[in-house]
């Protein structure tokens, strides 16, 4: 028995993986058969991995603006590295490894065995969330990890970096098509294929040479080609909608927490006693400070002298305090209002994007059903054969086109001489 191995880069939707959010293609009756290997909040893992490095880094800085307050936020808002990576592993497809079949159960067993040694095999890819899904068409494994290195000579001594994390594990990039990531993916496929061999399954590596289709199948071939491409779009759009929905839920949750905290703060200041306690807590700096007290006039002191020397400076200092408090209040109010406006704007944008994607998603679901009918009519193996042949033809056409362009450029150069 031969089966293919698929390794895909995921969108990083932890709520989808944990089934906090359930997509339309999820069979909730089979969710109980999913396996959760780990699900640690990513912020906790960041604190565990990098807090010590942040403290050591900040201790060496002579300028406050160079210190790092929150490494998680620094990576999240930065452009150089991603917070984490998600990779998805699958054996076979829905035709030959359906999750409800015995072969699907075998696929799940092999993926489980593969996952048990993943962290040991990849010490620089800290896994914080990993799930085996059995409630979709085909068993597949989601692995979310944070790539990092220790002993760095630049910046933090322990920091996030995918390229160097893979290099430490022995994957050094070569040509553009042979990057660290591509080498690592091939290595993981080899590891999974070894697990499959122990269970009597051979790794089917799709080749690039196929027999040409007959002329009478040409139109059918084109149809399969279009449907296969749309099938890929369906998957991408579904994942994108899922990620957008998760993001909107996250923003709404943060906004809800902020408004709740604001309500609590306002509630604390409702009664006179609460206000007095709040003032006493924040005004202790001024209570015993002689700068803000009016002393008794000295014997025989003129009223004008007392006014100029004591009363006027005190009033001036009190005005400065009031002005400072008002400025802080205005700035904080503006900051909170700006945060609220940004959150509302982001929610509106995300809602608009989801609404725009929904008709396209609905159309693609229809295409998916049509594609399923074609597969039932032609058979899974025949359909796969056609798709592979079409891909081979596309590569050949692309190479021919590139060769033709090279010939044109060569002719132009000869003519120019």
C-alpha positions in Angstrom: 0.0 0.0 0.0 1.3 3.4 -1.0 0.2 6.8 0.5 1.4 10.4 -0.1 2.6 12.7 2.7 1.4 16.3 2.8 3.1 19.0 4.9 1.4 22.4 4.8 2.0 25.8 6.5 -1.0 26.6 8.6 -2.7 29.9 9.4 -2.0 29.6 13.1 -5.5 29.5 14.4 -5.2 28.0 17.9 -8.9 28.4 18.6 -9.7 26.4 15.5 -7.3 23.7 16.5 -8.8 23.5 20.1 -12.3 23.6 18.6 -13.2 26.7 20.5 -14.2 27.8 17.0 -15.9 25.1 14.8 -15.7 25.4 11.0 -18.5 24.1 8.8 -16.5 21.1 7.7 -16.1 19.8 11.3 -18.2 16.8 12.4 -18.9 17.6 16.0 -19.9 14.0 16.8 -16.3 12.9 16.1 -14.6 15.8 17.9 -14.3 13.5 21.0 -11.8 11.4 19.1 -9.4 14.3 18.6 -6.1 14.2 20.5 -4.7 17.2 22.4 -1.0 16.8 23.0 -0.5 20.2 24.6 -2.2 23.6 24.7 -0.2 26.1 26.8 -1.0 29.8 26.4 1.6 31.3 24.2 2.3 34.3 26.5 3.2 31.9 29.3 5.7 30.1 27.0 7.2 33.4 25.9 7.7 34.4 29.6 9.3 31.0 30.3 11.6 31.1 27.3 12.6 34.8 27.1 12.0 36.7 30.5 15.5 35.8 31.7 17.1 36.9 28.5 15.1 40.2 28.6 16.4 40.9 32.1 20.0 40.3 31.1 19.6 42.4 28.0 18.0 45.4 29.9 20.6 45.3 32.6 23.3 46.1 30.0 21.4 49.1 28.5 22.4 52.7 29.4 19.4 54.2 27.6 15.8 53.6 28.8 14.4 53.7 25.3 16.5 50.7 24.3 15.0 48.5 27.0 12.4 45.8 26.2 9.2 46.0 28.3 7.4 43.1 26.7 9.2 40.7 24.3 5.9 39.1 23.2 4.5 42.4 22.1 7.8 43.4 20.5 7.6 40.3 18.2 3.9 40.6 17.7 4.1 44.2 16.4 7.4 43.8 14.6 8.1 42.8 11.0 11.2 40.6 11.3 9.8 37.4 12.9 6.4 35.8 13.5 5.2 34.9 17.0 5.0 31.3 16.0 4.7 28.9 13.1 2.0 26.2 12.5 2.7 23.2 10.3 0.1 20.6 9.3 0.9 16.9 8.5 -1.4 14.5 6.6 -1.1 11.0 5.2 -3.0 10.3 2.0 -6.2 12.1 1.2 -10.0 11.9 1.8 -10.3 9.2 -0.9 -7.9 6.7 0.5 -7.5 7.7 4.2 -10.9 8.9 5.2 -11.2 9.6 8.9 -14.2 7.2 9.3 -12.4 4.3 7.6 -9.9 1.7 9.0 -7.2 3.2 6.9 -8.0 6.5 8.5 -7.6 5.0 11.9 -4.2 3.7 10.8 -3.2 7.2 9.6 -4.1 8.6 13.0 -2.0 5.9 14.7 1.0 6.8 12.5 0.6 10.5 13.0 0.3 10.0 16.7 3.6 8.0 16.8 5.3 10.7 14.6 4.1 13.4 17.0 5.4 11.7 20.2 9.0 12.3 19.1 8.5 15.7 17.4 9.7 17.8 20.3 12.7 15.6 21.0 13.6 15.7 17.3 13.2 19.5 17.2 14.7 21.0 20.4 14.8 24.5 19.0 11.1 24.5 17.9 9.2 24.8 21.2 5.8 23.2 20.8 3.0 24.9 22.8 0.0 23.6 21.0 -0.5 20.3 19.1 -3.7 18.6 18.0 -4.6 15.5 16.0 -8.0 16.1 14.3 -10.3 13.1 13.6 -13.5 15.2 13.0 -12.7 16.3 9.5 -12.5 14.4 6.2 -8.9 13.2 6.7 -6.9 12.7 9.9 -4.3 15.5 10.1 -1.9 16.9 12.7 -1.6 20.6 13.7 1.7 21.6 15.4 2.2 25.1 16.6 5.8 26.0 17.7 8.0 28.9 18.6 11.4 28.8 16.9 14.3 30.1 19.1 18.0 29.9 19.7 20.1 30.4 22.8 23.6 31.9 23.1 23.0 34.6 20.5 25.7 37.3 20.2 23.3 39.9 18.9 20.4 41.4 20.9 18.8 39.0 23.4 21.0 35.9 24.1 17.7 33.8 23.7 15.5 35.1 21.0 12.9 34.1 18.3 14.4 33.2 14.8 13.2 30.5 12.5 16.1 30.6 10.1 18.8 30.2 12.8 16.7 27.7 14.8 16.6 25.4 11.8 20.3 26.1 11.2 21.2 25.0 14.7 19.4 21.7 14.0 21.5 21.2 10.9 19.4 22.7 8.1 21.5 25.3 6.3 20.0 27.0 3.3 21.5 26.6 -0.2 19.7 27.7 -3.4 16.4 29.6 -3.5 14.6 26.3 -3.8 16.6 24.6 -1.1 16.0 26.8 1.9 16.3 25.8 5.6 12.6 25.4 5.7 12.4 23.2 2.6 15.2 21.0 4.0 13.5 20.7 7.3 10.1 19.7 5.6 11.9 17.0 3.6 13.5 15.7 6.8 10.2 15.6 8.6 8.6 13.7 5.7 11.4 11.2 5.9 10.7 10.7 9.6 7.0 10.2 8.9 7.8 7.8 6.1 9.9 5.7 8.5 6.9 5.5 10.8 4.7 4.5 7.9 7.1 1.7 6.8 6.9 0.2 10.3 3.1 -0.1 9.6 3.5 -1.5 6.1 2.8 1.7 4.3 5.1 2.9 1.5 5.6 6.6 0.9 4.2 7.5 -2.5 6.3 10.4 -3.9 4.5 12.0 -6.8 6.7 12.1 -9.9 6.8 14.5 -12.7 6.4 12.2 -15.7 2.8 11.0 -16.6 1.2 9.5 -19.7 -0.6 12.1 -22.0 -4.4 12.0 -22.0 -6.3 11.1 -25.1 -7.9 13.8 -27.2 -11.5 12.9 -26.2 -10.6 13.5 -22.5 -9.2 17.0 -23.2 -12.3 18.9 -22.2 -12.8 16.7 -19.1 -9.1 17.4 -18.2 -9.6 21.1 -18.4 -12.7 20.8 -16.2 -10.8 18.8 -13.6 -8.0 21.3 -13.8 -10.3 24.2 -13.0 -12.1 22.3 -10.2 -8.8 21.2 -8.6 -7.6 24.8 -8.5 -10.9 25.9 -7.0 -10.7 23.2 -4.4 -7.4 24.6 -3.2 -9.1 28.1 -3.0 -11.9 26.6 -0.9 -9.4 25.4 1.6 -7.5 28.7 1.7 -10.6 30.8 2.0 -12.1 28.6 4.7 -8.9 28.9 6.7 -8.8 32.7 6.1 -12.4 33.2 7.2 -11.6 31.1 10.3 -8.6 33.2 11.1 -10.5 36.5 10.6 -13.3 35.3 12.8 -10.8 34.3 15.5 -9.2 37.7 15.2 -12.5 39.5 15.6 -13.4 37.4 18.6 -10.0 38.2 20.1 -10.5 42.0 19.6 -14.0 41.9 20.9 -12.8 40.0 24.0 -10.0 42.6 24.6 -12.5 45.4 24.1 -15.0 43.8 26.5 -12.3 43.4 29.1 -11.3 47.0 28.7 -14.8 48.3 29.1 -15.4 46.0 32.0 -12.3 47.4 33.7 -13.4 50.9 33.0 -16.8 50.2 34.5 -15.2 48.8 37.6 -13.0 51.9 37.9 -16.0 54.1 37.6 -18.0 52.0 40.0 -15.2 52.3 42.6 -15.5 56.1 42.5 -19.2 56.4 42.9 -19.5 56.8 46.7 -17.9 59.6 48.6 -15.9 57.3 50.8 -14.5 55.5 47.7 -13.6 58.9 46.3 -11.9 60.0 49.5 -9.9 56.8 49.7 -8.9 57.2 46.0 -7.8 60.8 46.7 -5.9 59.8 49.9 -4.1 57.0 48.1 -3.0 59.3 45.2 -2.5 62.5 47.2 -0.2 61.2 49.9 2.7 63.0 48.2 1.2 66.3 49.0 -0.2 65.7 52.5 3.0 66.1 54.5 5.0 68.1 52.1 5.8 71.6 53.5 5.8 73.0 49.9 2.0 72.7 49.9 1.3 74.1 53.3 0.7 77.8 54.3 2.9 78.6 57.3 1.8 80.9 60.2 2.9 84.5 59.7 5.8 85.6 61.7 5.4 88.3 64.4 5.1 91.8 63.1 5.2 90.6 59.5 3.4 92.9 57.0 0.5 91.5 55.1 2.0 92.3 51.8 5.3 90.5 52.7 3.3 87.5 53.8 1.3 87.6 50.6 4.3 87.9 48.4 6.6 85.4 50.2 4.2 82.6 51.2 0.6 82.9 49.8 1.4 83.7 46.2 4.1 81.0 45.7 1.8 78.4 47.3 -1.1 79.3 45.0 1.3 79.1 42.0 2.5 75.6 43.1 -1.1 74.5 43.6 -2.0 75.8 40.1 0.8 73.8 38.6 -0.4 70.7 40.4 -3.9 71.2 39.1 -2.7 71.9 35.6 -0.6 68.7 35.7 -3.5 66.7 36.9 -5.8 68.1 34.2 -3.2 67.4 31.5 -2.7 63.8 32.7 -6.5 63.4 32.7 -6.9 64.8 29.2 -4.0 62.7 27.8 -5.3 59.5 29.4 -8.8 60.2 28.2 -7.6 60.8 24.7 -5.5 57.7 24.8 -8.4 55.6 26.0 -10.7 57.1 23.4 -8.1 56.5 20.6 -7.8 52.8 21.8 -11.5 52.5 21.7 -11.7 54.0 18.2 -9.0 51.8 16.9 -10.6 48.7 18.3 -14.0 49.7 16.8 -12.4 50.4 13.5 -10.6 47.1 13.5 -13.8 45.3 14.4 -15.6 47.1 11.6 -12.8 46.2 9.1 -12.8 42.6 10.1 -16.6 42.3 10.0 -16.5 43.9 6.5 -13.8 41.5 5.3 -15.7 38.5 6.7 -18.9 39.7 5.0 -17.1 40.2 1.7 -15.6 36.7 1.9 -18.9 35.0 2.8 -20.4 35.1 -0.7 -17.2 33.9 -2.2 -16.9 31.1 0.4 -20.5 30.1 -0.4 -19.7 30.0 -4.1 -16.6 27.9 -3.5 -18.6 25.4 -1.4 -20.8 24.9 -4.4 -17.8 24.3 -6.5 -16.5 21.8 -4.0 -19.8 19.9 -4.3 -19.4 19.9 -8.1 -15.9 18.7 -7.8 -17.1 15.8 -5.6 -19.5 14.8 -8.3 -16.7 14.8 -10.8 -14.6 12.6 -8.5 -17.5 10.2 -8.0 -18.1 10.0 -11.7 -14.5 9.5 -12.7 -13.3 7.7 -9.6 -10.6 9.0 -7.2 -7.6 7.4 -8.8 -8.6 8.5 -12.3 -9.2 12.1 -11.0 -5.8 12.2 -9.3 -4.2 10.8 -12.4 -5.7 13.6 -14.5 -4.7 16.3 -12.0 -1.2 15.0 -11.9 -1.1 14.9 -15.7 -2.4 18.5 -15.9 0.3 19.7 -13.5 2.9 17.9 -15.6 1.6 19.6 -18.7 1.6 23.0 -17.0 5.3 22.5 -16.0 6.1 21.5 -19.6 4.2 24.5 -21.0 6.0 26.9 -18.6 9.4 25.5 -19.5 8.6 25.8 -23.2 7.5 29.4 -22.7 10.6 30.2 -20.8 12.7 28.6 -23.5 10.9 30.6 -26.2 11.5 33.8 -24.2 15.2 32.9 -24.0 15.3 32.3 -27.7 13.7 35.7 -28.4 16.2 37.5 -26.1 19.1 35.6 -27.8 17.8 36.7 -31.2 17.5 40.3 -30.1 21.0 40.3 -28.8 22.4 38.8 -32.1 20.4 41.4 -34.1 21.7 44.3 -31.8 25.3 43.3 -32.6 
